[in-house]
Amino acid sequence: MAAPVGHWDAASVSSCSSRAGTFLWLLLALASRAWSFNLDTTHTLHKFGDRGTFFGFSLALHQQLTPEPQSWILVGAPQAAGQGLLRGSRPGALFRCPITPEEYDCERVDIDGSGDLDRESKDNQWLGVTVKSQGIGGKVVTCAHLYELRQRVNQPSETRDPIGRCYVLSEDLTERDDLDGGEWKFCEGRPQGHEQFGFCQQGLSVSFTPDNSFILFGAPGTYNWKGLLFMASPVEDALLYKTLEPSSRPTPFEDVAHNSYLGFSVDSALGIMSLRELTFVAGAPRANHTGAVVLLKKDNVYRLVPQHIFWGEELASSFGYSVATTDLNMDGWTDLIVGAPNFFDRKAEIGGAVYVYLNPFGHWDDHARPIRLNGTYDSMFGMTVNSIGDLDQDGYGDIAVGAPFDGDGKVFIYRGSDSGIETKPAQVLDGRDFDVKLFGYSISGGLDIDNNQYPDIAVGSLNDSVVLFRSRPVIHVIREISIEPEYIDLEQHNCQALVVHFEADTERRKLGLPHRVHFLGRSSLEPEYTQAEEVELHRQRHPVCTSAVFQLHVNFLREGCGSDKICQSNLKLSYQFGTRPLTSDLFTPLPTDEDDVQVFSLSDQRLVVLEITVTNFPSDPLNPEEDGDDAHAAQLNITLPNTLSYAGSRVPTQVKFQPQCQANQNGSQVECDLGNPVKRNTKVRKQHRNFGVARPHQLFFSGTVMGESAMTSLEDVGSPVDFEFVVANPGQALQTLGSAFLNIMWPYELPNEKWLLYPASLRFEGHPDTQCTPAEAFNPLQLQGSSSAGFLQSDEGQVPTKGSVGRATPDCLLGSARCIVLQCPLHSFSGQAVLKVHARLWNSSFIEEFPAVSALELLVHANITVKSSIKHLILRDAATQVAVMIYPEPGLTDQYYIPWWIILIAILAGILLLTLLVCILWKCGFFRRAHYKDKLPQYHAVKIPREDRPQFQTEKSGVVHKKEWELCLDPEGHIITCFVITNALIPLNGPGQVPY
């Protein structure tokens, strides 16, 4: 906290005659005040979100009281990716950021992770487009104005109506009762279609009323984009009021026509139309083609009826794009501020305007004459206007105006005053000073975050970042000089001197509070808060006036310095290097080597932390009064070598005081305010971090094929593929730490020398002069085409359309692919170095080498090497790999799929061919075989009559004849068997055989 400063102006005294006394009184009786505008721009807090999520599109300062007091910066990110059941979509999100120096510690608020695709769609619903806080200990509301209601899903008559919805949360950002949650969607169940409530877009603007009795919702898409306002109670589930419906005939309560966008911005306040009546303010930036702002009030039939309409002065100026209310001149009536960011004056080079309507005691019809504040050319000045409370506590309300396209974006602070508003900005916050682009897109203020009794403000951007500015206390020094006696008669010769008596903190002492001013050089008999000076009056009789100038210099004595008012502190410092996780305060000292020197590993320690402990204890506990007094305006100055650069600081949560640190541009010098003062018996511990490591991303893609001989351009090669390698360094530049290189093992061909991944071009974002080697590796065939155009977004979650029949993994380390090493020097850089490689799949190689593979995983290896002469710097395991899944386009795998009818024809043809072959073989006698009787000798028997048989002849003759066997030849030369009977030969086989 900067030391408060008070200013005194010199007062002049003239003396020449009796009338000079009157002149003296008139001059000295004037009361003046001095101030210094007080938003601290040196000790800001930065919060960052994921790239491309619009983190900072909306924001609100919020304080909860239960279950424990906590201050938050609530930030909307309407393009944040979904989680859980919503993974793969972008429903948006609300984040809460603690008031800490850490830049990436914002937490996602668990609002609604479910989804019923049969009745709703949350993809691209823009959750977080608005966020508002009810104040200290109050509720929070955030909306998704593009939430879609689905009907007749997967039918030809399916409809999707972006009705919008809002979520109300309790003070600790949870759902505690039945009214918390996302059922605040008043367009559901009403007639759909764009002429009714189908394009309601509820929640594009939202606001709590100042008495915390109502929530006001803007729905600019209702009634063919005429617009509508809903007003509901946060303590009962009921829609209480809404604005008028379109009427075919004029009515006394007519407001705006179709396509006016009524409800694009909303606010409310007491004391606009009458002191005790609540008035609602709604912007309609397209009404009458110039824009309008409507003042409405409640009636007794639950309607919001218009009371007065302000019209814009220029065509298409978007008058009413933003609105705000506050009492600028402290007259008890609320004034109105209206933004018209598209206001344009070519001759005056005006780009955007803000209209300030000072309240004419509620008589707007006769005395509404605005003060116009102008922005620079194309600045969109007035895109957001916000009441930020009384920043300097002077009793007048202040406002902030955003101009996000004025350079890198600016926020203008305007102070209220007796005359209404000071048209010259008291302070300008420039996004260029904080390295933020599109700065000032959203603003929130009016809440004291750091409990110093002065409200703070937060500023959002479209650059995924938010900056918190804290107000410094301001001492308002008011001088009131009175003369006693009122008139000085200079003709009285006994008046030789004028006694001037100074007295401080008069009003404060009347309230019984201790005085804060001590006059030095006073008499010991005078109180500390008084001072008397005697001024001699010379040349009293001289006719020419003589002036005397009085100057008062005030010195503020410091507390905690003992009875002698002299501070004797005893500050001592100790330090050590270590590391800690990103999300905790656990400090682990770095290991030491044999020389007892701490060793830093670039890969093992994600953050290098320098822990510094400062104490202020008495050197002699037995004599504590000797030293150890409060140390006022204490600062810690750190000088870092070129090998280390400052990245940020963090104070352990157990330390109550939060010191603030600021580094120079190259991070070599750091100054930390340790407190004003550092109290007796205080220990302050600071942790500073320095380096980060690489973070590669995964990509998914698919492609088509074409013959190599026909390839004349990059488009002919195949599907485009983009690789992105990110090296993150949360600290400052590497400087003399060493020479760092990013090495990429690029799989450019298969082992059979067929192209695999054709490198087309390389781009190093933010470092155009960086040259990667070898340069000839990119587009070696000199194919025509714009390889740098259209770097693709990664398509996470893509799956093959066919079932996997195989999988291959080309990998350099496994020998299944041949690689070339791309080496890129990492010169001095901070933040992130992004290397993008645009390539083309050589699709013919995939078809020829992997015909049965429907999923292919391609591994690209990358590592970081550091060449350094520093002895105690090591780098281990600084390598990673990017796994890329490659799928053919739908229909490509169908080339290898055989239709069923072809298979059937092949089977029938095979059967026919087999039948024909069998017939041919049968005709050739292939299947004919020799009979059994043809293979063995056959014996033919001849029947011999009984009477001729020898056994029966013995009975007659009594002589037994012996049978004999012989082999005989027939006339043709064949061997036959013969029986020899009674010396007669009887052939048994042959032409002369006896019939049976």
Buried (B, 14 or more C-beta within 10 A) or exposed (E): BBEBEBEBEEBEBBBBBEEBBEBBBEEBEEEEEBBBBBBBBEBBBBBBBBEEBBBBBBBBBBBBEEEEEBBBBBBBBBBBBBEEEBEEBBBBBBBBBBBEBBBBBBEEBBBBEEBEEEEBBBBBBBBBBBBBBBBBBBBBBBBBBBBBBBEEBEEEEEBEBBBBBBBBBBBBBEBEEEBBBBBBBBBBEEEBEBBBBBBBBBBBBBBBBBEEEBBBBBBBBBBBBBBBBBBBBBEEEEEBBBBBEBEEEEEEBBBBBEBBBBBBBBBBBBBBBBEEEBBBBBBBBBBBEBBBBBBBBBEEEEBBBBBBBBBBBBEBBBBBBBBBBBBBBBBEBBBBBBBBBBBBEEEEEBBBBBBBBBBBEBEBEEEBEBBEBBBBBBBBBBBBBBBBBBBBBBEBBBBBBBBBBBBBBBBBBBBBBEEBBBEEBBBEBBBEBBEBBBBBBBBBBBBBBBEEEBBBBBBBBBBBBBBBBBBBBBBBBEBEBEBEEEEBEBEEEEEEEBEBEBBBBEEBBEEEEEBBBBBEEBEEEEBEBBBEEEEEBEEBEEEEEBEBEBEBEBEEEBEBBBEEEEBBBBBEEEEEBBBBEEEEBEBEEBEEEEEEEBBBBBBBBBBBBBBBEBBBBBEEEEEBEEBBBBBBBBBBEBEBEEBBBBBBBBBBEEBEEBBBBBBEEBBBBBBBBBBBBBBBEBEBBBBBBBBBBBEBEBBBBBBBBBEBEEBEEBBBBBBBBBBBBBBBBBBBBBBBBBBBBBBBBBBBBBEEEBBBBBBBBBBBEEBEEBEBEEEEBBBEEEBEBEBEEEBBEBEEEEEBBBEEEEEBBBBBEEEBBBBBBBEBBBBBBBBBBBBBBBBBBBBBBBBEBBEEBBBBEBBBBBBBBBEBEEEEBBBEEBBBBBBBBBBBEEEBBEEEEEEEEEEEEEEEEEEEEEEEEEEEEEEEEEEEEEEEEEEEEEEEEEEEEEEEEBEEBEEEEEEEBEEEEEEBEBEEEEEBBBBBBEEEEBBBBBEEBEEE
